């Protein structure tokens, strides 16, 4: 059975999609059969893996709203053992349409139940990239997950909203998904030359302790360039610092998952 990780933070621009894409690629490169679910209507994870959205025959929206089998929309990527359930423009309307659906908070969990690779093998890891909000799509992702990975940008407002997010996680865990737990908080866009980054890192560690990953994602030009080429950092520039830290994160994630 796949371990499902939801990557979420209601703040935008914290490195959420960058983390979802590159962590997925690194897990796949260790030999783990990995599925990335693009649950963000912007579809950046889909395009970030080189998928042309105009040529798709459906996306995760069709599974959530029309009951389509997820295996009909899963696409193989250029990275061996990495697959994606892509997002299309239709996903923008899913939050409104889900309101009238029975058991609306658990639709994604049911959708993912039968997900397999093209060769019919079960996935070992499923990562869900969420929209920057705490709406129905994100709640679905939390209900479907075993653990939550929270990217935290090393900037002034980093801690703002984290309380609300962790309370949402606790709320989902107390009722709809009792198996849900926080896998860890990931410090992103870290710049060791600035006092601000150092202070934010210290504050997050002070409040969350061992829940903070030892791996820290630095500000890195190559990480910013890779999505425009439709590649994860591991294929765009495998020898870059960005590639090295995401490989390190993948090892830490696998160790925490056990």
ABEGO torsion letter per residue (X at the ends): XBBBBBBBBABBGAGAAAAAAAAAAAAAAAGBBBBBBBABAAGAAAAAAGBBAAABAEBAAAAAAAGBBAAAABBBBABBGBBBBBBBAAAAAAAAAAAABBGAAAAAAAAAAABBBAAGBBBABBBBBBBBBABAAAAAAAAABABBBBBBBBBAAAABGAAAAAAAAAAAAAAABAABBBAEBBBBGBBAABAAAAAAAAAAAAAAEAABBABBBBBBAAAAAAAAAGBBAAAABAABAAAAAAAAAAAAAAAAAX
